[in-house]
Amino acid sequence: MADTARTTHHDIIGRDQYPMLGRDRDQYGQMMGRDQYGQMSGRGSDYSKSRQIAKAATAVTAGGSLLVLSSLTLVGTVIALTVATPLLVIFSPILVPALITVALLITGFLSSGGFGIAAITVFSWIYKYATGEHPQGSDKLDSARMKLGSKAQDLKDRAQYYGQQHTGGEHDRDRTRGTQHTT
């Protein structure tokens, strides 16, 4: 009775390590290479070695097939360049202007489309602003318009002041000259 009530270190490790109960736990431990007390047995090391061999075989197969594909691609590229180089040299008086023309056409169409989209966006913004909606950035435009208007008014006032001063000064000089000449 004392033997059945006493728990050993192996029982605690076995219960904590394998949550399965009874016979299933023992079979799981044997399958993983451990006996019922958690000790390594001969079968588990065979299992882990076969697993490592399977991993290595998979890695070698995948790596080898990728290496073969890369070498085939390299060989194909070299063959294509060997065949295409004389053709490119022969047809270069035709191909170079054709490529330049195609590049200019593509650039023209893309820039035309971009400018068209920009124009539509600007017209849409102006329409919204003119109809009283407040599109994004309209507050900055209003403040810039106010600043510009106030600066323009300041310049106008200064010009008017200096103009009056300049014109008034000439009239005074003419009057003084006229009085000097008459006297």
Backbone as JSON Lines, residues from 0, in Angstrom:
{"i":0,"aa":"M","n":[0.79,-1.17,0.0],"ca":[0.0,0.0,0.0],"c":[0.85,1.26,0.0]}
{"i":1,"aa":"A","n":[1.93,1.18,0.66],"ca":[2.85,2.31,0.69],"c":[3.44,2.55,-0.68]}
{"i":2,"aa":"D","n":[3.63,1.48,-1.48],"ca":[4.19,1.64,-2.81],"c":[3.22,2.33,-3.77]}
{"i":3,"aa":"T","n":[1.95,2.05,-3.65],"ca":[0.97,2.64,-4.57],"c":[0.71,4.11,-4.25]}
{"i":4,"aa":"A","n":[0.81,4.51,-3.0],"ca":[0.53,5.88,-2.62],"c":[1.71,6.81,-2.9]}
{"i":5,"aa":"R","n":[2.89,6.26,-2.99],"ca":[4.08,7.07,-3.18],"c":[4.26,7.38,-4.67]}
{"i":6,"aa":"T","n":[4.5,8.68,-4.98],"ca":[4.75,9.06,-6.37],"c":[6.24,9.29,-6.54]}
{"i":7,"aa":"T","n":[6.74,8.9,-7.65],"ca":[8.17,9.05,-7.92],"c":[8.4,10.23,-8.86]}
{"i":8,"aa":"H","n":[9.65,10.54,-8.98],"ca":[10.04,11.63,-9.87],"c":[9.66,11.3,-11.31]}
{"i":9,"aa":"H","n":[9.77,10.07,-11.71],"ca":[9.45,9.65,-13.07],"c":[7.95,9.79,-13.34]}
{"i":10,"aa":"D","n":[7.13,9.56,-12.33],"ca":[5.69,9.7,-12.53],"c":[5.31,11.16,-12.78]}
{"i":11,"aa":"I","n":[5.94,12.06,-12.03],"ca":[5.62,13.48,-12.18],"c":[6.07,13.97,-13.55]}
{"i":12,"aa":"I","n":[7.26,13.6,-13.95],"ca":[7.76,14.02,-15.27],"c":[6.89,13.42,-16.36]}
{"i":13,"aa":"G","n":[6.53,12.16,-16.2],"ca":[5.71,11.48,-17.2],"c":[4.35,12.12,-17.34]}
{"i":14,"aa":"R","n":[3.72,12.51,-16.22],"ca":[2.4,13.13,-16.29],"c":[2.48,14.54,-16.89]}
{"i":15,"aa":"D","n":[3.5,15.31,-16.49],"ca":[3.61,16.67,-16.98],"c":[4.01,16.7,-18.46]}
{"i":16,"aa":"Q","n":[4.84,15.77,-18.84],"ca":[5.37,15.79,-20.19],"c":[4.35,15.26,-21.2]}
{"i":17,"aa":"Y","n":[3.56,14.28,-20.82],"ca":[2.59,13.66,-21.72],"c":[1.2,13.81,-21.11]}
{"i":18,"aa":"P","n":[0.38,14.65,-21.64],"ca":[-0.93,14.88,-21.05],"c":[-1.91,13.72,-21.26]}
{"i":19,"aa":"M","n":[-1.55,12.75,-22.12],"ca":[-2.44,11.61,-22.35],"c":[-2.41,10.67,-21.16]}
{"i":20,"aa":"L","n":[-3.43,9.92,-21.04],"ca":[-3.54,9.03,-19.88],"c":[-3.3,7.57,-20.27]}
{"i":21,"aa":"G","n":[-2.83,6.8,-19.28],"ca":[-2.77,5.33,-19.38],"c":[-1.97,4.82,-20.53]}
{"i":22,"aa":"R","n":[-2.56,3.87,-21.22],"ca":[-1.91,3.13,-22.27],"c":[-1.54,4.05,-23.43]}
{"i":23,"aa":"D","n":[-2.36,5.07,-23.76],"ca":[-2.06,5.99,-24.86],"c":[-0.77,6.74,-24.59]}
{"i":24,"aa":"R","n":[-0.56,7.13,-23.3],"ca":[0.64,7.86,-22.95],"c":[1.87,7.0,-23.15]}
{"i":25,"aa":"D","n":[1.79,5.77,-22.75],"ca":[2.93,4.88,-22.91],"c":[3.23,4.62,-24.37]}
{"i":26,"aa":"Q","n":[2.19,4.46,-25.19],"ca":[2.41,4.24,-26.61],"c":[2.99,5.5,-27.27]}
{"i":27,"aa":"Y","n":[2.53,6.68,-26.85],"ca":[3.06,7.93,-27.39],"c":[4.52,8.06,-27.04]}
{"i":28,"aa":"G","n":[4.88,7.74,-25.8],"ca":[6.28,7.82,-25.37],"c":[7.15,6.85,-26.14]}
{"i":29,"aa":"Q","n":[6.66,5.66,-26.4],"ca":[7.45,4.68,-27.15],"c":[7.59,5.13,-28.61]}
{"i":30,"aa":"M","n":[6.55,5.7,-29.14],"ca":[6.63,6.16,-30.52],"c":[7.66,7.28,-30.64]}
{"i":31,"aa":"M","n":[7.75,8.15,-29.65],"ca":[8.69,9.25,-29.68],"c":[10.07,8.82,-29.2]}
{"i":32,"aa":"G","n":[10.26,7.56,-28.91],"ca":[11.56,7.08,-28.52],"c":[11.79,7.13,-27.02]}
{"i":33,"aa":"R","n":[10.73,7.21,-26.22],"ca":[10.85,7.25,-24.77],"c":[10.02,6.11,-24.19]}
{"i":34,"aa":"D","n":[10.5,5.62,-23.09],"ca":[9.72,4.6,-22.42],"c":[8.7,5.27,-21.51]}
{"i":35,"aa":"Q","n":[8.0,4.49,-20.69],"ca":[6.94,5.05,-19.86],"c":[7.45,6.0,-18.8]}
{"i":36,"aa":"Y","n":[8.74,6.01,-18.51],"ca":[9.31,6.92,-17.52],"c":[10.0,8.12,-18.15]}
{"i":37,"aa":"G","n":[9.91,8.27,-19.44],"ca":[10.5,9.43,-20.09],"c":[11.93,9.24,-20.52]}
{"i":38,"aa":"Q","n":[12.47,8.04,-20.39],"ca":[13.85,7.79,-20.78],"c":[13.9,7.48,-22.29]}
{"i":39,"aa":"M","n":[15.01,7.84,-22.93],"ca":[15.17,7.58,-24.36],"c":[15.35,6.09,-24.59]}
{"i":40,"aa":"S","n":[14.67,5.59,-25.6],"ca":[14.85,4.19,-25.97],"c":[15.47,4.14,-27.35]}
{"i":41,"aa":"G","n":[15.76,3.0,-27.86],"ca":[16.43,2.83,-29.14],"c":[15.6,3.27,-30.32]}
{"i":42,"aa":"R","n":[14.28,3.13,-30.27],"ca":[13.42,3.44,-31.41],"c":[13.35,4.95,-31.69]}
{"i":43,"aa":"G","n":[13.4,5.78,-30.69],"ca":[13.27,7.23,-30.87],"c":[14.44,7.81,-31.63]}
{"i":44,"aa":"S","n":[15.62,7.35,-31.37],"ca":[16.77,7.88,-32.08],"c":[16.7,7.5,-33.55]}
{"i":45,"aa":"D","n":[16.15,6.3,-33.86],"ca":[15.94,5.91,-35.26],"c":[14.92,6.84,-35.92]}
{"i":46,"aa":"Y","n":[13.89,7.2,-35.16],"ca":[12.84,8.08,-35.69],"c":[13.42,9.46,-36.0]}
{"i":47,"aa":"S","n":[14.2,10.04,-35.09],"ca":[14.75,11.37,-35.33],"c":[15.79,11.34,-36.46]}
{"i":48,"aa":"K","n":[16.56,10.26,-36.58],"ca":[17.52,10.15,-37.69],"c":[16.81,10.07,-39.03]}
{"i":49,"aa":"S","n":[15.73,9.3,-39.09],"ca":[15.0,9.19,-40.35],"c":[14.34,10.52,-40.71]}
{"i":50,"aa":"R","n":[13.93,11.24,-39.69],"ca":[13.34,12.55,-39.95],"c":[14.4,13.51,-40.48]}
{"i":51,"aa":"Q","n":[15.59,13.47,-39.93],"ca":[16.67,14.33,-40.41],"c":[17.07,13.96,-41.83]}
{"i":52,"aa":"I","n":[17.08,12.67,-42.12],"ca":[17.41,12.21,-43.47],"c":[16.35,12.69,-44.46]}
{"i":53,"aa":"A","n":[15.08,12.65,-44.06],"ca":[14.0,13.11,-44.94],"c":[14.13,14.62,-45.2]}
{"i":54,"aa":"K","n":[14.46,15.38,-44.15],"ca":[14.65,16.81,-44.33],"c":[15.8,17.11,-45.27]}
{"i":55,"aa":"A","n":[16.9,16.4,-45.09],"ca":[18.07,16.61,-45.94],"c":[17.76,16.24,-47.38]}
{"i":56,"aa":"A","n":[17.04,15.13,-47.58],"ca":[16.69,14.72,-48.94],"c":[15.79,15.75,-49.61]}
{"i":57,"aa":"T","n":[14.86,16.31,-48.86],"ca":[13.97,17.33,-49.41],"c":[14.76,18.58,-49.79]}
{"i":58,"aa":"A","n":[15.67,18.99,-48.91],"ca":[16.48,20.18,-49.17],"c":[17.37,19.98,-50.39]}
{"i":59,"aa":"V","n":[18.0,18.8,-50.5],"ca":[18.86,18.52,-51.64],"c":[18.05,18.5,-52.94]}
{"i":60,"aa":"T","n":[16.86,17.92,-52.89],"ca":[16.02,17.85,-54.09],"c":[15.59,19.25,-54.53]}
{"i":61,"aa":"A","n":[15.11,20.06,-53.58],"ca":[14.66,21.41,-53.93],"c":[15.84,22.26,-54.42]}
{"i":62,"aa":"G","n":[16.95,22.24,-53.69],"ca":[18.12,23.01,-54.09],"c":[18.67,22.57,-55.43]}
{"i":63,"aa":"G","n":[18.73,21.28,-55.66],"ca":[19.24,20.76,-56.93],"c":[18.36,21.16,-58.1]}
{"i":64,"aa":"S","n":[17.04,21.06,-57.91],"ca":[16.15,21.44,-59.02],"c":[16.25,22.94,-59.32]}
{"i":65,"aa":"L","n":[16.39,23.78,-58.29],"ca":[16.57,25.21,-58.53],"c":[17.9,25.51,-59.2]}
{"i":66,"aa":"L","n":[18.94,24.77,-58.84],"ca":[20.24,24.94,-59.48],"c":[20.18,24.55,-60.95]}
{"i":67,"aa":"V","n":[19.48,23.48,-61.26],"ca":[19.32,23.05,-62.66],"c":[18.54,24.11,-63.44]}
{"i":68,"aa":"L","n":[17.46,24.64,-62.85],"ca":[16.68,25.67,-63.54],"c":[17.51,26.94,-63.79]}
{"i":69,"aa":"S","n":[18.32,27.34,-62.82],"ca":[19.14,28.54,-63.02],"c":[20.19,28.31,-64.1]}
{"i":70,"aa":"S","n":[20.78,27.12,-64.13],"ca":[21.79,26.85,-65.18],"c":[21.13,26.79,-66.55]}
{"i":71,"aa":"L","n":[19.93,26.23,-66.65],"ca":[19.22,26.21,-67.94],"c":[18.88,27.64,-68.39]}
{"i":72,"aa":"T","n":[18.5,28.48,-67.46],"ca":[18.2,29.87,-67.79],"c":[19.45,30.59,-68.29]}
{"i":73,"aa":"L","n":[20.57,30.36,-67.64],"ca":[21.83,30.98,-68.07],"c":[22.21,30.51,-69.47]}
{"i":74,"aa":"V","n":[22.12,29.22,-69.73],"ca":[22.46,28.68,-71.05],"c":[21.51,29.25,-72.11]}
{"i":75,"aa":"G","n":[20.23,29.33,-71.8],"ca":[19.26,29.9,-72.75],"c":[19.55,31.36,-73.04]}
{"i":76,"aa":"T","n":[19.94,32.12,-72.03],"ca":[20.27,33.53,-72.23],"c":[21.48,33.69,-73.12]}
{"i":77,"aa":"V","n":[22.51,32.88,-72.9],"ca":[23.72,32.95,-73.72],"c":[23.4,32.59,-75.17]}
{"i":78,"aa":"I","n":[22.61,31.56,-75.39],"ca":[22.24,31.16,-76.75],"c":[21.42,32.26,-77.43]}
{"i":79,"aa":"A","n":[20.46,32.84,-76.69],"ca":[19.62,33.91,-77.26],"c":[20.46,35.12,-77.63]}
{"i":80,"aa":"L","n":[21.43,35.49,-76.79],"ca":[22.3,36.61,-77.12],"c":[23.17,36.3,-78.33]}
{"i":81,"aa":"T","n":[23.65,35.07,-78.42],"ca":[24.49,34.67,-79.55],"c":[23.7,34.76,-80.86]}
{"i":82,"aa":"V","n":[22.46,34.35,-80.83],"ca":[21.63,34.38,-82.04],"c":[21.17,35.81,-82.33]}
{"i":83,"aa":"A","n":[20.83,36.57,-81.31],"ca":[20.22,37.88,-81.53],"c":[21.24,38.97,-81.86]}
{"i":84,"aa":"T","n":[22.48,38.84,-81.45],"ca":[23.46,39.9,-81.67],"c":[23.66,40.21,-83.15]}
{"i":85,"aa":"P","n":[23.89,39.22,-84.01],"ca":[24.03,39.57,-85.44],"c":[22.76,40.2,-86.02]}
{"i":86,"aa":"L","n":[21.6,39.73,-85.59],"ca":[20.35,40.31,-86.09],"c":[20.21,41.76,-85.64]}
{"i":87,"aa":"L","n":[20.61,42.05,-84.4],"ca":[20.53,43.43,-83.92],"c":[21.51,44.33,-84.67]}
{"i":88,"aa":"V","n":[22.68,43.8,-84.98],"ca":[23.65,44.6,-85.73],"c":[23.14,44.87,-87.15]}
{"i":89,"aa":"I","n":[22.57,43.85,-87.78],"ca":[22.07,44.01,-89.15],"c":[20.89,44.99,-89.18]}
{"i":90,"aa":"F","n":[19.98,44.85,-88.25],"ca":[18.77,45.67,-88.27],"c":[18.88,46.94,-87.42]}
{"i":91,"aa":"S","n":[20.04,47.28,-86.91],"ca":[20.17,48.46,-86.06],"c":[19.82,49.76,-86.77]}
{"i":92,"aa":"P","n":[20.1,49.92,-88.08],"ca":[19.66,51.17,-88.73],"c":[18.14,51.32,-88.74]}
{"i":93,"aa":"I","n":[17.44,50.23,-88.62],"ca":[15.97,50.29,-88.59],"c":[15.47,50.31,-87.14]}
{"i":94,"aa":"L","n":[16.1,49.5,-86.3],"ca":[15.6,49.33,-84.93],"c":[15.83,50.56,-84.05]}
{"i":95,"aa":"V","n":[16.99,51.19,-84.18],"ca":[17.29,52.34,-83.32],"c":[16.3,53.49,-83.57]}
{"i":96,"aa":"P","n":[16.08,53.91,-84.82],"ca":[15.06,54.96,-85.02],"c":[13.66,54.5,-84.62]}
{"i":97,"aa":"A","n":[13.37,53.22,-84.83],"ca":[12.06,52.72,-84.44],"c":[11.89,52.77,-82.93]}
{"i":98,"aa":"L","n":[12.93,52.4,-82.18],"ca":[12.85,52.45,-80.73],"c":[12.73,53.89,-80.23]}
{"i":99,"aa":"I","n":[13.46,54.79,-80.86],"ca":[13.37,56.2,-80.48],"c":[11.96,56.72,-80.74]}
{"i":100,"aa":"T","n":[11.41,56.36,-81.9],"ca":[10.05,56.8,-82.23],"c":[9.03,56.25,-81.25]}
{"i":101,"aa":"V","n":[9.15,54.97,-80.94],"ca":[8.22,54.35,-79.98],"c":[8.36,55.01,-78.61]}
{"i":102,"aa":"A","n":[9.59,55.28,-78.2],"ca":[9.8,55.93,-76.9],"c":[9.17,57.32,-76.88]}
{"i":103,"aa":"L","n":[9.34,58.07,-77.97],"ca":[8.72,59.4,-78.04],"c":[7.2,59.33,-78.05]}
{"i":104,"aa":"L","n":[6.66,58.35,-78.76],"ca":[5.21,58.19,-78.79],"c":[4.66,57.86,-77.4]}
{"i":105,"aa":"I","n":[5.31,56.93,-76.74],"ca":[4.86,56.54,-75.39],"c":[4.96,57.72,-74.44]}
{"i":106,"aa":"T","n":[6.07,58.45,-74.51],"ca":[6.25,59.62,-73.65],"c":[5.19,60.67,-73.94]}
{"i":107,"aa":"G","n":[4.91,60.89,-75.21],"ca":[3.89,61.88,-75.6],"c":[2.51,61.5,-75.1]}
{"i":108,"aa":"F","n":[2.13,60.23,-75.28],"ca":[0.8,59.8,-74.83],"c":[0.69,59.86,-73.3]}
{"i":109,"aa":"L","n":[1.73,59.45,-72.6],"ca":[1.68,59.48,-71.14],"c":[1.62,60.91,-70.62]}
{"i":110,"aa":"S","n":[2.44,61.8,-71.19],"ca":[2.42,63.19,-70.72],"c":[1.09,63.86,-71.09]}
{"i":111,"aa":"S","n":[0.56,63.56,-72.26],"ca":[-0.72,64.11,-72.67],"c":[-1.82,63.66,-71.71]}
{"i":112,"aa":"G","n":[-1.82,62.4,-71.37],"ca":[-2.81,61.89,-70.41],"c":[-2.65,62.52,-69.04]}
{"i":113,"aa":"G","n":[-1.41,62.68,-68.61],"ca":[-1.16,63.29,-67.31],"c":[-1.61,64.74,-67.27]}
{"i":114,"aa":"F","n":[-1.29,65.49,-68.33],"ca":[-1.73,66.88,-68.39],"c":[-3.25,66.98,-68.47]}
{"i":115,"aa":"G","n":[-3.88,66.04,-69.18],"ca":[-5.34,66.03,-69.26],"c":[-5.98,65.79,-67.9]}
{"i":116,"aa":"I","n":[-5.45,64.83,-67.16],"ca":[-5.97,64.54,-65.82],"c":[-5.76,65.74,-64.91]}
{"i":117,"aa":"A","n":[-4.59,66.37,-65.02],"ca":[-4.32,67.55,-64.2],"c":[-5.29,68.68,-64.55]}
{"i":118,"aa":"A","n":[-5.56,68.89,-65.83],"ca":[-6.48,69.95,-66.25],"c":[-7.89,69.68,-65.74]}
{"i":119,"aa":"I","n":[-8.34,68.44,-65.83],"ca":[-9.68,68.1,-65.33],"c":[-9.76,68.34,-63.83]}
{"i":120,"aa":"T","n":[-8.7,67.98,-63.12],"ca":[-8.67,68.19,-61.67],"c":[-8.74,69.67,-61.34]}
{"i":121,"aa":"V","n":[-7.96,70.49,-62.06],"ca":[-7.95,71.93,-61.81],"c":[-9.31,72.55,-62.15]}
{"i":122,"aa":"F","n":[-9.89,72.16,-63.29],"ca":[-11.2,72.7,-63.65],"c":[-12.26,72.31,-62.62]}
{"i":123,"aa":"S","n":[-12.19,71.09,-62.13],"ca":[-13.13,70.64,-61.1],"c":[-12.97,71.47,-59.83]}
{"i":124,"aa":"W","n":[-11.72,71.74,-59.45],"ca":[-11.46,72.53,-58.24],"c":[-11.98,73.96,-58.42]}
{"i":125,"aa":"I","n":[-11.72,74.53,-59.59],"ca":[-12.17,75.9,-59.86],"c":[-13.69,75.96,-59.86]}
{"i":126,"aa":"Y","n":[-14.35,74.97,-60.45],"ca":[-15.82,74.95,-60.46],"c":[-16.37,74.89,-59.04]}
{"i":127,"aa":"K","n":[-15.79,74.01,-58.22],"ca":[-16.25,73.91,-56.83],"c":[-16.03,75.22,-56.09]}
{"i":128,"aa":"Y","n":[-14.9,75.86,-56.33],"ca":[-14.58,77.11,-55.65],"c":[-15.52,78.23,-56.11]}
{"i":129,"aa":"A","n":[-15.81,78.26,-57.42],"ca":[-16.67,79.31,-57.97],"c":[-18.12,79.13,-57.55]}
{"i":130,"aa":"T","n":[-18.56,77.89,-57.33],"ca":[-19.95,77.66,-56.94],"c":[-20.17,77.81,-55.44]}
{"i":131,"aa":"G","n":[-19.12,78.13,-54.7],"ca":[-19.29,78.38,-53.27],"c":[-18.89,77.24,-52.37]}
{"i":132,"aa":"E","n":[-18.6,76.1,-52.94],"ca":[-18.09,75.02,-52.1],"c":[-16.67,75.39,-51.67]}
{"i":133,"aa":"H","n":[-16.2,74.79,-50.65],"ca":[-14.85,75.08,-50.18],"c":[-13.98,73.84,-50.38]}
{"i":134,"aa":"P","n":[-13.38,73.72,-51.58],"ca":[-12.5,72.56,-51.8],"c":[-11.22,72.69,-50.98]}
{"i":135,"aa":"Q","n":[-10.5,71.61,-50.93],"ca":[-9.28,71.58,-50.13],"c":[-8.29,72.63,-50.63]}
{"i":136,"aa":"G","n":[-7.77,73.45,-49.71],"ca":[-6.81,74.48,-50.06],"c":[-7.42,75.83,-50.36]}
{"i":137,"aa":"S","n":[-8.75,75.93,-50.37],"ca":[-9.37,77.22,-50.7],"c":[-9.14,78.26,-49.61]}
{"i":138,"aa":"D","n":[-9.01,77.83,-48.37],"ca":[-8.75,78.78,-47.3],"c":[-7.36,79.41,-47.46]}
{"i":139,"aa":"K","n":[-6.4,78.65,-47.92],"ca":[-5.07,79.2,-48.18],"c":[-5.12,80.18,-49.34]}
{"i":140,"aa":"L","n":[-5.91,79.86,-50.35],"ca":[-6.06,80.76,-51.5],"c":[-6.7,82.07,-51.05]}
{"i":141,"aa":"D","n":[-7.71,81.99,-50.21],"ca":[-8.37,83.2,-49.72],"c":[-7.42,84.06,-48.9]}
{"i":142,"aa":"S","n":[-6.63,83.46,-48.03],"ca":[-5.7,84.25,-47.22],"c":[-4.6,84.85,-48.1]}
{"i":143,"aa":"A","n":[-4.13,84.12,-49.11],"ca":[-3.14,84.66,-50.03],"c":[-3.73,85.82,-50.83]}
{"i":144,"aa":"R","n":[-4.99,85.69,-51.24],"ca":[-5.64,86.77,-51.99],"c":[-5.78,88.02,-51.12]}
{"i":145,"aa":"M","n":[-6.11,87.81,-49.85],"ca":[-6.24,88.96,-48.94],"c":[-4.88,89.63,-48.73]}
{"i":146,"aa":"K","n":[-3.84,88.85,-48.53],"ca":[-2.5,89.43,-48.35],"c":[-2.07,90.18,-49.6]}
{"i":147,"aa":"L","n":[-2.29,89.58,-50.75],"ca":[-1.91,90.21,-52.01],"c":[-2.7,91.49,-52.23]}
{"i":148,"aa":"G","n":[-3.98,91.46,-51.9],"ca":[-4.81,92.66,-52.04],"c":[-4.36,93.77,-51.12]}
{"i":149,"aa":"S","n":[-4.0,93.43,-49.89],"ca":[-3.55,94.47,-48.95],"c":[-2.19,95.04,-49.39]}
{"i":150,"aa":"K","n":[-1.31,94.2,-49.9],"ca":[-0.02,94.7,-50.4],"c":[-0.22,95.59,-51.62]}
{"i":151,"aa":"A","n":[-1.13,95.21,-52.49],"ca":[-1.41,96.02,-53.68],"c":[-1.98,97.38,-53.26]}
{"i":152,"aa":"Q","n":[-2.87,97.37,-52.27],"ca":[-3.44,98.63,-51.78],"c":[-2.36,99.51,-51.16]}
{"i":153,"aa":"D","n":[-1.44,98.89,-50.39],"ca":[-0.32,99.65,-49.8],"c":[0.55,100.28,-50.9]}
{"i":154,"aa":"L","n":[0.86,99.5,-51.93],"ca":[1.67,100.03,-53.03],"c":[0.95,101.17,-53.75]}
{"i":155,"aa":"K","n":[-0.34,101.03,-53.93],"ca":[-1.11,102.07,-54.6],"c":[-1.1,103.35,-53.76]}
{"i":156,"aa":"D","n":[-1.29,103.2,-52.46],"ca":[-1.28,104.37,-51.57],"c":[0.08,105.04,-51.57]}
{"i":157,"aa":"R","n":[1.15,104.27,-51.52],"ca":[2.5,104.84,-51.54],"c":[2.77,105.57,-52.85]}
{"i":158,"aa":"A","n":[2.39,104.92,-53.93],"ca":[2.62,105.55,-55.24],"c":[1.84,106.86,-55.34]}
{"i":159,"aa":"Q","n":[0.62,106.86,-54.84],"ca":[-0.18,108.07,-54.88],"c":[0.44,109.16,-54.01]}
{"i":160,"aa":"Y","n":[0.93,108.78,-52.84],"ca":[1.54,109.74,-51.93],"c":[2.8,110.34,-52.55]}
{"i":161,"aa":"Y","n":[3.69,109.46,-53.06],"ca":[4.92,109.97,-53.67],"c":[4.64,110.75,-54.95]}
{"i":162,"aa":"G","n":[3.62,110.34,-55.67],"ca":[3.25,111.08,-56.89],"c":[2.75,112.46,-56.56]}
{"i":163,"aa":"Q","n":[1.94,112.57,-55.54],"ca":[1.44,113.88,-55.14],"c":[2.58,114.75,-54.63]}
{"i":164,"aa":"Q","n":[3.48,114.11,-53.88],"ca":[4.6,114.85,-53.34],"c":[5.49,115.35,-54.48]}
{"i":165,"aa":"H","n":[5.72,114.48,-55.43],"ca":[6.59,114.84,-56.55],"c":[5.93,115.9,-57.42]}
{"i":166,"aa":"T","n":[4.67,115.73,-57.72],"ca":[3.96,116.68,-58.57],"c":[3.78,118.01,-57.84]}
{"i":167,"aa":"G","n":[3.46,117.94,-56.58],"ca":[3.28,119.16,-55.8],"c":[4.57,119.92,-55.68]}
{"i":168,"aa":"G","n":[5.66,119.27,-55.58],"ca":[6.96,119.92,-55.46],"c":[7.34,120.64,-56.73]}
{"i":169,"aa":"E","n":[7.01,120.11,-57.88],"ca":[7.33,120.78,-59.15],"c":[6.52,122.05,-59.3]}
{"i":170,"aa":"H","n":[5.24,121.98,-58.9],"ca":[4.4,123.18,-59.0],"c":[4.95,124.28,-58.1]}
{"i":171,"aa":"D","n":[5.43,123.92,-56.93],"ca":[5.98,124.91,-56.03],"c":[7.25,125.52,-56.63]}
{"i":172,"aa":"R","n":[8.1,124.69,-57.26],"ca":[9.34,125.19,-57.87],"c":[9.02,126.11,-59.04]}
{"i":173,"aa":"D","n":[8.03,125.7,-59.82],"ca":[7.65,126.54,-60.96],"c":[7.15,127.9,-60.48]}
{"i":174,"aa":"R","n":[6.41,127.93,-59.43],"ca":[5.89,129.17,-58.91],"c":[7.03,130.05,-58.4]}
{"i":175,"aa":"T","n":[7.98,129.4,-57.71],"ca":[9.1,130.18,-57.2],"c":[9.96,130.66,-58.36]}
{"i":176,"aa":"R","n":[10.11,129.86,-59.38],"ca":[10.91,130.27,-60.55],"c":[10.21,131.42,-61.27]}
{"i":177,"aa":"G","n":[8.93,131.24,-61.36],"ca":[8.17,132.29,-62.06],"c":[8.24,133.61,-61.33]}
{"i":178,"aa":"T","n":[8.23,133.57,-60.06],"ca":[8.32,134.81,-59.29],"c":[9.7,135.39,-59.39]}
{"i":179,"aa":"Q","n":[10.69,134.53,-59.48],"ca":[12.07,135.04,-59.59],"c":[12.26,135.68,-60.95]}
{"i":180,"aa":"H","n":[11.68,135.08,-61.98],"ca":[11.87,135.62,-63.32],"c":[11.13,136.95,-63.48]}
{"i":181,"aa":"T","n":[10.02,137.04,-62.82],"ca":[9.22,138.26,-62.99],"c":[9.77,139.4,-62.19]}
{"i":182,"aa":"T","n":[10.48,139.09,-61.16],"ca":[10.98,140.19,-60.34],"c":[12.25,140.75,-60.81]}
